[in-house]
Amino acid sequence: MVLNPFNNLDFTRWEIHILFLIPALINFCIFFYSFLSFSKTRMNTHFAMFTLLLALWQLLEGFTRLSNTQESALLWNRIASSLLLLTVTFAILFILHFIKWDKIISFIYI
């Protein structure tokens, strides 16, 4: 069992930083911009939460790739997989609010 998975990360592999950590930083910036600039409607809140969870998932996937041991990679993968479930949920909520699904079918309330 890995007690501290941060000790098993190798930050010298720059190709992983470019592929996983820089897009996570871009998604964090999109989250802050959308959360602070737009009005607080349901659709904007779901979009902001989707981008935040997507950024966290990308960051955890990057930590999975940066791991030196198989045990720490498995731990980061488990955390990232559980976070992916929340990310997909908020993506579906955002899409449903974006296409105004509750207005198309009037007897269903979301």
C-alpha positions as CSV (number, residue, x, y, z in Angstrom):
1,M,0.0,0.0,0.0
2,V,1.3,3.4,-0.9
3,L,1.2,5.8,2.0
4,N,2.1,9.0,0.2
5,P,1.6,8.8,-3.6
6,F,3.2,12.2,-4.2
7,N,6.6,10.7,-3.2
8,N,6.4,8.3,-6.2
9,L,6.0,11.0,-8.9
10,D,8.7,11.7,-11.5
11,F,8.4,15.4,-12.5
12,T,11.4,15.2,-14.9
13,R,9.3,13.8,-17.8
14,W,8.3,16.9,-19.7
15,E,6.3,15.2,-22.4
16,I,3.7,14.2,-19.8
17,H,3.6,17.8,-18.6
18,I,2.8,19.0,-22.1
19,L,0.2,16.3,-22.8
20,F,-1.8,16.3,-19.5
21,L,-0.9,19.1,-17.1
22,I,-1.0,22.1,-19.5
23,P,-4.5,21.2,-20.7
24,A,-5.6,20.9,-17.1
25,L,-4.3,24.4,-16.4
26,I,-6.2,25.7,-19.4
27,N,-9.4,24.1,-18.1
28,F,-8.8,25.6,-14.7
29,C,-8.6,29.0,-16.4
30,I,-11.8,28.4,-18.3
31,F,-13.5,27.4,-15.0
32,F,-12.4,30.6,-13.2
33,Y,-13.4,32.7,-16.2
34,S,-16.8,31.1,-16.6
35,F,-17.5,31.1,-12.8
36,L,-16.5,34.7,-12.2
37,S,-17.7,36.3,-15.5
38,F,-21.0,34.7,-16.4
39,S,-24.3,35.1,-14.5
40,K,-25.1,32.3,-12.0
41,T,-27.7,30.3,-14.0
42,R,-28.0,26.5,-13.9
43,M,-26.4,26.0,-17.2
44,N,-23.4,28.2,-16.4
45,T,-23.0,26.5,-13.0
46,H,-23.1,23.1,-14.6
47,F,-20.6,24.2,-17.3
48,A,-18.2,25.6,-14.6
49,M,-18.5,22.4,-12.5
50,F,-17.9,20.3,-15.7
51,T,-14.7,22.3,-16.6
52,L,-13.4,22.1,-13.0
53,L,-14.0,18.3,-12.8
54,L,-12.5,17.9,-16.2
55,A,-9.4,19.8,-15.1
56,L,-9.0,17.7,-12.0
57,W,-9.5,14.5,-14.0
58,Q,-6.7,15.6,-16.4
59,L,-4.5,16.5,-13.5
60,L,-5.0,13.1,-11.9
61,E,-4.4,11.3,-15.2
62,G,-1.2,13.2,-15.5
63,F,-0.2,12.0,-12.0
64,T,-1.0,8.5,-13.1
65,R,1.4,8.8,-16.0
66,L,4.1,10.4,-13.8
67,S,4.1,7.6,-11.3
68,N,7.2,5.5,-10.8
69,T,5.6,2.5,-9.2
70,Q,2.7,0.4,-10.3
71,E,1.0,0.8,-6.9
72,S,0.9,4.6,-7.0
73,A,-0.2,4.5,-10.6
74,L,-3.1,2.2,-9.6
75,L,-4.0,4.5,-6.8
76,W,-4.1,7.6,-9.0
77,N,-6.0,5.7,-11.6
78,R,-8.7,4.7,-9.1
79,I,-9.1,8.3,-7.9
80,A,-9.2,9.6,-11.5
81,S,-11.8,6.9,-12.5
82,S,-14.1,7.8,-9.7
83,L,-13.8,11.5,-10.6
84,L,-14.6,10.7,-14.2
85,L,-18.1,9.6,-13.1
86,L,-18.8,13.0,-11.7
87,T,-17.3,14.7,-14.8
88,V,-19.7,12.7,-17.1
89,T,-22.6,13.5,-14.9
90,F,-22.0,17.3,-15.1
91,A,-21.4,17.0,-18.8
92,I,-24.8,15.4,-19.3
93,L,-26.4,18.0,-17.1
94,F,-24.8,20.8,-19.1
95,I,-25.8,19.3,-22.4
96,L,-29.4,18.9,-21.2
97,H,-29.6,22.5,-20.1
98,F,-27.9,23.7,-23.2
99,I,-30.4,22.1,-25.6
100,K,-33.2,23.2,-23.3
101,W,-34.5,19.6,-23.0
102,D,-36.9,20.5,-20.3
103,K,-38.6,23.0,-22.6
104,I,-38.9,20.5,-25.5
105,I,-40.6,17.9,-23.4
106,S,-42.8,19.9,-21.0
107,F,-44.0,17.1,-18.7
108,I,-40.5,16.1,-17.6
109,Y,-38.7,18.4,-15.0
110,I,-35.0,18.2,-14.6
